[in-house]
C-alpha cells in the first residue's frame, strides 16, 4: 500500500510542477501558487509514507 501512496505523491508533485510552469509561462500568479501548493501536498504525503516505512522496518 505504501508504494501506491508514494506513487500518488509523485503524481501530485508532477502535476504541481506542470501547473506552476504553465502559470509562470502565461503570467497567472494564482495558477503558479496552486502548483506550488500541489507540490507541497505531494511532498508532505511522500514524507508521511517515508516515516511509516521507517517504523515498519
PDB file of N, CA, C and O in Angstrom, chain B, residues numbered from 101:
ATOM      1  N   UNK B 101       0.818  -1.184   0.000  1.00  0.00           N
ATOM      2  CA  UNK B 101       0.000   0.000   0.000  1.00  0.00           C
ATOM      3  C   UNK B 101       0.867   1.255   0.000  1.00  0.00           C
ATOM      4  O   UNK B 101       0.489   2.274  -0.578  1.00  0.00           O
ATOM      5  N   UNK B 102       1.992   1.184   0.628  1.00  0.00           N
ATOM      6  CA  UNK B 102       2.870   2.346   0.699  1.00  0.00           C
ATOM      7  C   UNK B 102       3.341   2.757  -0.695  1.00  0.00           C
ATOM      8  O   UNK B 102       3.466   3.946  -0.988  1.00  0.00           O
ATOM      9  N   UNK B 103       3.597   1.778  -1.544  1.00  0.00           N
ATOM     10  CA  UNK B 103       4.028   2.082  -2.903  1.00  0.00           C
ATOM     11  C   UNK B 103       2.970   2.846  -3.667  1.00  0.00           C
ATOM     12  O   UNK B 103       3.286   3.742  -4.451  1.00  0.00           O
ATOM     13  N   UNK B 104       1.716   2.499  -3.444  1.00  0.00           N
ATOM     14  CA  UNK B 104       0.614   3.188  -4.102  1.00  0.00           C
ATOM     15  C   UNK B 104       0.548   4.641  -3.645  1.00  0.00           C
ATOM     16  O   UNK B 104       0.377   5.549  -4.458  1.00  0.00           O
ATOM     17  N   UNK B 105       0.683   4.848  -2.355  1.00  0.00           N
ATOM     18  CA  UNK B 105       0.633   6.209  -1.813  1.00  0.00           C
ATOM     19  C   UNK B 105       1.825   7.038  -2.292  1.00  0.00           C
ATOM     20  O   UNK B 105       1.682   8.225  -2.583  1.00  0.00           O
ATOM     21  N   UNK B 106       2.986   6.418  -2.371  1.00  0.00           N
ATOM     22  CA  UNK B 106       4.155   7.147  -2.866  1.00  0.00           C
ATOM     23  C   UNK B 106       3.973   7.503  -4.332  1.00  0.00           C
ATOM     24  O   UNK B 106       4.416   8.563  -4.775  1.00  0.00           O
ATOM     25  N   UNK B 107       3.330   6.632  -5.081  1.00  0.00           N
ATOM     26  CA  UNK B 107       3.035   6.922  -6.479  1.00  0.00           C
ATOM     27  C   UNK B 107       2.088   8.101  -6.607  1.00  0.00           C
ATOM     28  O   UNK B 107       2.260   8.957  -7.475  1.00  0.00           O
ATOM     29  N   UNK B 108       1.088   8.139  -5.739  1.00  0.00           N
ATOM     30  CA  UNK B 108       0.155   9.271  -5.733  1.00  0.00           C
ATOM     31  C   UNK B 108       0.897  10.561  -5.388  1.00  0.00           C
ATOM     32  O   UNK B 108       0.629  11.616  -5.962  1.00  0.00           O
ATOM     33  N   UNK B 109       1.825  10.461  -4.450  1.00  0.00           N
ATOM     34  CA  UNK B 109       2.597  11.642  -4.044  1.00  0.00           C
ATOM     35  C   UNK B 109       3.435  12.152  -5.210  1.00  0.00           C
ATOM     36  O   UNK B 109       3.496  13.356  -5.460  1.00  0.00           O
ATOM     37  N   UNK B 110       4.082  11.229  -5.921  1.00  0.00           N
ATOM     38  CA  UNK B 110       4.896  11.637  -7.067  1.00  0.00           C
ATOM     39  C   UNK B 110       4.032  12.266  -8.160  1.00  0.00           C
ATOM     40  O   UNK B 110       4.428  13.249  -8.787  1.00  0.00           O
ATOM     41  N   UNK B 111       2.857  11.695  -8.382  1.00  0.00           N
ATOM     42  CA  UNK B 111       1.951  12.241  -9.393  1.00  0.00           C
ATOM     43  C   UNK B 111       1.508  13.649  -9.003  1.00  0.00           C
ATOM     44  O   UNK B 111       1.428  14.543  -9.845  1.00  0.00           O
ATOM     45  N   UNK B 112       1.222  13.831  -7.714  1.00  0.00           N
ATOM     46  CA  UNK B 112       0.794  15.147  -7.242  1.00  0.00           C
ATOM     47  C   UNK B 112       1.924  16.169  -7.381  1.00  0.00           C
ATOM     48  O   UNK B 112       1.684  17.325  -7.731  1.00  0.00           O
ATOM     49  N   UNK B 113       3.140  15.741  -7.109  1.00  0.00           N
ATOM     50  CA  UNK B 113       4.287  16.626  -7.270  1.00  0.00           C
ATOM     51  C   UNK B 113       4.463  17.009  -8.734  1.00  0.00           C
ATOM     52  O   UNK B 113       4.712  18.174  -9.044  1.00  0.00           O
ATOM     53  N   UNK B 114       4.336  16.044  -9.631  1.00  0.00           N
ATOM     54  CA  UNK B 114       4.497  16.311 -11.061  1.00  0.00           C
ATOM     55  C   UNK B 114       3.393  17.239 -11.565  1.00  0.00           C
ATOM     56  O   UNK B 114       3.648  18.155 -12.346  1.00  0.00           O
ATOM     57  N   UNK B 115       2.166  16.992 -11.110  1.00  0.00           N
ATOM     58  CA  UNK B 115       1.048  17.844 -11.508  1.00  0.00           C
ATOM     59  C   UNK B 115       1.299  19.282 -11.047  1.00  0.00           C
ATOM     60  O   UNK B 115       1.053  20.233 -11.788  1.00  0.00           O
ATOM     61  N   UNK B 116       1.784  19.424  -9.831  1.00  0.00           N
ATOM     62  CA  UNK B 116       2.070  20.745  -9.289  1.00  0.00           C
ATOM     63  C   UNK B 116       3.163  21.450 -10.065  1.00  0.00           C
ATOM     64  O   UNK B 116       3.070  22.650 -10.326  1.00  0.00           O
ATOM     65  N   UNK B 117       4.209  20.707 -10.437  1.00  0.00           N
ATOM     66  CA  UNK B 117       5.301  21.296 -11.212  1.00  0.00           C
ATOM     67  C   UNK B 117       4.800  21.790 -12.563  1.00  0.00           C
ATOM     68  O   UNK B 117       5.149  22.883 -13.010  1.00  0.00           O
ATOM     69  N   UNK B 118       3.976  20.969 -13.203  1.00  0.00           N
ATOM     70  CA  UNK B 118       3.437  21.355 -14.511  1.00  0.00           C
ATOM     71  C   UNK B 118       2.543  22.584 -14.384  1.00  0.00           C
ATOM     72  O   UNK B 118       2.634  23.517 -15.183  1.00  0.00           O
ATOM     73  N   UNK B 119       1.680  22.574 -13.372  1.00  0.00           N
ATOM     74  CA  UNK B 119       0.767  23.703 -13.183  1.00  0.00           C
ATOM     75  C   UNK B 119       1.551  24.981 -12.887  1.00  0.00           C
ATOM     76  O   UNK B 119       1.212  26.055 -13.383  1.00  0.00           O
ATOM     77  N   UNK B 120       2.592  24.856 -12.081  1.00  0.00           N
ATOM     78  CA  UNK B 120       3.415  26.025 -11.761  1.00  0.00           C
ATOM     79  C   UNK B 120       4.102  26.564 -13.022  1.00  0.00           C
ATOM     80  O   UNK B 120       4.147  27.774 -13.242  1.00  0.00           O
ATOM     81  N   UNK B 121       4.633  25.658 -13.844  1.00  0.00           N
ATOM     82  CA  UNK B 121       5.323  26.077 -15.065  1.00  0.00           C
ATOM     83  C   UNK B 121       4.364  26.777 -16.033  1.00  0.00           C
ATOM     84  O   UNK B 121       4.704  27.802 -16.623  1.00  0.00           O
ATOM     85  N   UNK B 122       3.176  26.219 -16.187  1.00  0.00           N
ATOM     86  CA  UNK B 122       2.190  26.846 -17.076  1.00  0.00           C
ATOM     87  C   UNK B 122       1.779  28.202 -16.516  1.00  0.00           C
ATOM     88  O   UNK B 122       1.654  29.173 -17.263  1.00  0.00           O
ATOM     89  N   UNK B 123       1.574  28.269 -15.223  1.00  0.00           N
ATOM     90  CA  UNK B 123       1.202  29.534 -14.599  1.00  0.00           C
ATOM     91  C   UNK B 123       2.244  30.612 -14.816  1.00  0.00           C
ATOM     92  O   UNK B 123       1.909  31.765 -15.087  1.00  0.00           O
ATOM     93  N   UNK B 124       3.507  30.235 -14.695  1.00  0.00           N
ATOM     94  CA  UNK B 124       4.592  31.208 -14.923  1.00  0.00           C
ATOM     95  C   UNK B 124       4.644  31.622 -16.389  1.00  0.00           C
ATOM     96  O   UNK B 124       4.876  32.788 -16.707  1.00  0.00           O
ATOM     97  N   UNK B 125       4.426  30.650 -17.282  1.00  0.00           N
ATOM     98  CA  UNK B 125       4.515  30.935 -18.713  1.00  0.00           C
ATOM     99  C   UNK B 125       3.439  31.920 -19.162  1.00  0.00           C
ATOM    100  O   UNK B 125       3.692  32.786 -19.999  1.00  0.00           O
ATOM    101  N   UNK B 126       2.244  31.783 -18.604  1.00  0.00           N
ATOM    102  CA  UNK B 126       1.154  32.666 -19.026  1.00  0.00           C
ATOM    103  C   UNK B 126       0.990  33.864 -18.097  1.00  0.00           C
ATOM    104  O   UNK B 126       0.136  34.717 -18.337  1.00  0.00           O
ATOM    105  N   UNK B 127       1.789  33.939 -17.052  1.00  0.00           N
ATOM    106  CA  UNK B 127       1.732  35.071 -16.134  1.00  0.00           C
ATOM    107  C   UNK B 127       0.565  35.018 -15.168  1.00  0.00           C
ATOM    108  O   UNK B 127       0.095  36.055 -14.700  1.00  0.00           O
ATOM    109  N   UNK B 128       0.090  33.809 -14.865  1.00  0.00           N
ATOM    110  CA  UNK B 128      -1.048  33.634 -13.963  1.00  0.00           C
ATOM    111  C   UNK B 128      -0.514  33.291 -12.572  1.00  0.00           C
ATOM    112  O   UNK B 128      -0.096  32.160 -12.325  1.00  0.00           O
ATOM    113  N   UNK B 129      -0.529  34.265 -11.668  1.00  0.00           N
ATOM    114  CA  UNK B 129       0.021  34.060 -10.329  1.00  0.00           C
ATOM    115  C   UNK B 129      -0.775  33.032  -9.532  1.00  0.00           C
ATOM    116  O   UNK B 129      -0.209  32.265  -8.753  1.00  0.00           O
ATOM    117  N   UNK B 130      -2.089  33.021  -9.731  1.00  0.00           N
ATOM    118  CA  UNK B 130      -2.927  32.070  -8.988  1.00  0.00           C
ATOM    119  C   UNK B 130      -2.577  30.625  -9.367  1.00  0.00           C
ATOM    120  O   UNK B 130      -2.460  29.763  -8.497  1.00  0.00           O
ATOM    121  N   UNK B 131      -2.412  30.368 -10.668  1.00  0.00           N
ATOM    122  CA  UNK B 131      -2.069  29.020 -11.109  1.00  0.00           C
ATOM    123  C   UNK B 131      -0.690  28.623 -10.601  1.00  0.00           C
ATOM    124  O   UNK B 131      -0.466  27.473 -10.223  1.00  0.00           O
ATOM    125  N   UNK B 132       0.233  29.581 -10.594  1.00  0.00           N
ATOM    126  CA  UNK B 132       1.577  29.313 -10.072  1.00  0.00           C
ATOM    127  C   UNK B 132       1.502  28.925  -8.597  1.00  0.00           C
ATOM    128  O   UNK B 132       2.160  27.978  -8.168  1.00  0.00           O
ATOM    129  N   UNK B 133       0.707  29.652  -7.829  1.00  0.00           N
ATOM    130  CA  UNK B 133       0.556  29.354  -6.401  1.00  0.00           C
ATOM    131  C   UNK B 133      -0.116  28.006  -6.187  1.00  0.00           C
ATOM    132  O   UNK B 133       0.271  27.263  -5.286  1.00  0.00           O
ATOM    133  N   UNK B 134      -1.119  27.677  -7.002  1.00  0.00           N
ATOM    134  CA  UNK B 134      -1.777  26.374  -6.886  1.00  0.00           C
ATOM    135  C   UNK B 134      -0.790  25.247  -7.181  1.00  0.00           C
ATOM    136  O   UNK B 134      -0.806  24.208  -6.521  1.00  0.00           O
ATOM    137  N   UNK B 135       0.063  25.459  -8.172  1.00  0.00           N
ATOM    138  CA  UNK B 135       1.079  24.457  -8.494  1.00  0.00           C
ATOM    139  C   UNK B 135       2.039  24.246  -7.344  1.00  0.00           C
ATOM    140  O   UNK B 135       2.413  23.114  -7.039  1.00  0.00           O
ATOM    141  N   UNK B 136       2.439  25.328  -6.708  1.00  0.00           N
ATOM    142  CA  UNK B 136       3.338  25.210  -5.557  1.00  0.00           C
ATOM    143  C   UNK B 136       2.648  24.496  -4.403  1.00  0.00           C
ATOM    144  O   UNK B 136       3.277  23.712  -3.691  1.00  0.00           O
ATOM    145  N   UNK B 137       1.362  24.762  -4.215  1.00  0.00           N
ATOM    146  CA  UNK B 137       0.603  24.102  -3.146  1.00  0.00           C
ATOM    147  C   UNK B 137       0.476  22.606  -3.426  1.00  0.00           C
ATOM    148  O   UNK B 137       0.604  21.792  -2.511  1.00  0.00           O
ATOM    149  N   UNK B 138       0.226  22.240  -4.684  1.00  0.00           N
ATOM    150  CA  UNK B 138       0.137  20.826  -5.042  1.00  0.00           C
ATOM    151  C   UNK B 138       1.463  20.118  -4.788  1.00  0.00           C
ATOM    152  O   UNK B 138       1.487  18.983  -4.312  1.00  0.00           O
ATOM    153  N   UNK B 139       2.554  20.787  -5.105  1.00  0.00           N
ATOM    154  CA  UNK B 139       3.867  20.194  -4.847  1.00  0.00           C
ATOM    155  C   UNK B 139       4.090  19.990  -3.352  1.00  0.00           C
ATOM    156  O   UNK B 139       4.619  18.960  -2.934  1.00  0.00           O
ATOM    157  N   UNK B 140       3.693  20.959  -2.559  1.00  0.00           N
ATOM    158  CA  UNK B 140       3.857  20.860  -1.103  1.00  0.00           C
ATOM    159  C   UNK B 140       3.034  19.702  -0.550  1.00  0.00           C
ATOM    160  O   UNK B 140       3.498  18.963   0.319  1.00  0.00           O
ATOM    161  N   UNK B 141       1.806  19.545  -1.058  1.00  0.00           N
ATOM    162  CA  UNK B 141       0.966  18.426  -0.607  1.00  0.00           C
ATOM    163  C   UNK B 141       1.609  17.093  -0.988  1.00  0.00           C
ATOM    164  O   UNK B 141       1.601  16.148  -0.199  1.00  0.00           O
ATOM    165  N   UNK B 142       2.156  17.020  -2.182  1.00  0.00           N
ATOM    166  CA  UNK B 142       2.837  15.806  -2.615  1.00  0.00           C
ATOM    167  C   UNK B 142       4.056  15.509  -1.765  1.00  0.00           C
ATOM    168  O   UNK B 142       4.308  14.359  -1.406  1.00  0.00           O
ATOM    169  N   UNK B 143       4.815  16.552  -1.443  1.00  0.00           N
ATOM    170  CA  UNK B 143       5.994  16.374  -0.587  1.00  0.00           C
ATOM    171  C   UNK B 143       5.594  15.894   0.801  1.00  0.00           C
ATOM    172  O   UNK B 143       6.259  15.033   1.377  1.00  0.00           O
ATOM    173  N   UNK B 144       4.518  16.443   1.338  1.00  0.00           N
ATOM    174  CA  UNK B 144       4.053  16.039   2.672  1.00  0.00           C
ATOM    175  C   UNK B 144       3.588  14.587   2.660  1.00  0.00           C
ATOM    176  O   UNK B 144       3.892  13.825   3.578  1.00  0.00           O
ATOM    177  N   UNK B 145       2.852  14.209   1.621  1.00  0.00           N
ATOM    178  CA  UNK B 145       2.368  12.829   1.519  1.00  0.00           C
ATOM    179  C   UNK B 145       3.546  11.859   1.416  1.00  0.00           C
ATOM    180  O   UNK B 145       3.541  10.796   2.037  1.00  0.00           O
ATOM    181  N   UNK B 146       4.548  12.236   0.629  1.00  0.00           N
ATOM    182  CA  UNK B 146       5.722  11.375   0.471  1.00  0.00           C
ATOM    183  C   UNK B 146       6.469  11.250   1.792  1.00  0.00           C
ATOM    184  O   UNK B 146       6.900  10.156   2.155  1.00  0.00           O
ATOM    185  N   UNK B 147       6.626  12.340   2.507  1.00  0.00           N
ATOM    186  CA  UNK B 147       7.318  12.312   3.800  1.00  0.00           C
ATOM    187  C   UNK B 147       6.563  11.443   4.799  1.00  0.00           C
ATOM    188  O   UNK B 147       7.175  10.704   5.571  1.00  0.00           O
ATOM    189  N   UNK B 148       5.244  11.530   4.785  1.00  0.00           N
ATOM    190  CA  UNK B 148       4.430  10.709   5.691  1.00  0.00           C
ATOM    191  C   UNK B 148       4.671   9.227   5.418  1.00  0.00           C
ATOM    192  O   UNK B 148       4.807   8.435   6.350  1.00  0.00           O
ATOM    193  N   UNK B 149       4.724   8.857   4.150  1.00  0.00           N
ATOM    194  CA  UNK B 149       4.958   7.460   3.802  1.00  0.00           C
ATOM    195  C   UNK B 149       6.364   7.015   4.178  1.00  0.00           C
ATOM    196  O   UNK B 149       6.563   5.869   4.583  1.00  0.00           O
ATOM    197  N   UNK B 150       7.343   7.910   4.047  1.00  0.00           N
ATOM    198  CA  UNK B 150       8.713   7.581   4.464  1.00  0.00           C
ATOM    199  C   UNK B 150       8.774   7.303   5.962  1.00  0.00           C
ATOM    200  O   UNK B 150       9.470   6.384   6.394  1.00  0.00           O
ATOM    201  N   UNK B 151       8.060   8.081   6.747  1.00  0.00           N
ATOM    202  CA  UNK B 151       8.030   7.869   8.199  1.00  0.00           C
ATOM    203  C   UNK B 151       7.372   6.530   8.511  1.00  0.00           C
ATOM    204  O   UNK B 151       7.860   5.775   9.352  1.00  0.00           O
ATOM    205  N   UNK B 152       6.268   6.240   7.836  1.00  0.00           N
ATOM    206  CA  UNK B 152       5.587   4.970   8.074  1.00  0.00           C
ATOM    207  C   UNK B 152       6.502   3.797   7.720  1.00  0.00           C
ATOM    208  O   UNK B 152       6.531   2.791   8.428  1.00  0.00           O
ATOM    209  N   UNK B 153       7.247   3.931   6.621  1.00  0.00           N
ATOM    210  CA  UNK B 153       8.175   2.874   6.217  1.00  0.00           C
ATOM    211  C   UNK B 153       9.288   2.686   7.243  1.00  0.00           C
ATOM    212  O   UNK B 153       9.712   1.562   7.511  1.00  0.00           O
ATOM    213  N   UNK B 154       9.755   3.789   7.811  1.00  0.00           N
ATOM    214  CA  UNK B 154      10.835   3.711   8.811  1.00  0.00           C
ATOM    215  C   UNK B 154      10.370   2.930  10.040  1.00  0.00           C
ATOM    216  O   UNK B 154      11.150   2.172  10.618  1.00  0.00           O
ATOM    217  N   UNK B 155       9.125   3.103  10.443  1.00  0.00           N
ATOM    218  CA  UNK B 155       8.618   2.397  11.614  1.00  0.00           C
ATOM    219  C   UNK B 155       8.320   0.933  11.309  1.00  0.00           C
ATOM    220  O   UNK B 155       8.325   0.103  12.219  1.00  0.00           O
ATOM    221  N   UNK B 156       8.065   0.606  10.060  1.00  0.00           N
ATOM    222  CA  UNK B 156       7.789  -0.784   9.690  1.00  0.00           C
ATOM    223  C   UNK B 156       9.052  -1.631   9.698  1.00  0.00           C
ATOM    224  O   UNK B 156       9.000  -2.838   9.937  1.00  0.00           O
ATOM    225  N   UNK B 157      10.197  -0.985   9.434  1.00  0.00           N
ATOM    226  CA  UNK B 157      11.456  -1.752   9.312  1.00  0.00           C
ATOM    227  C   UNK B 157      12.226  -1.706  10.546  1.00  0.00           C
ATOM    228  O   UNK B 157      13.305  -2.292  10.622  1.00  0.00           O
TER     229      UNK B 157
END
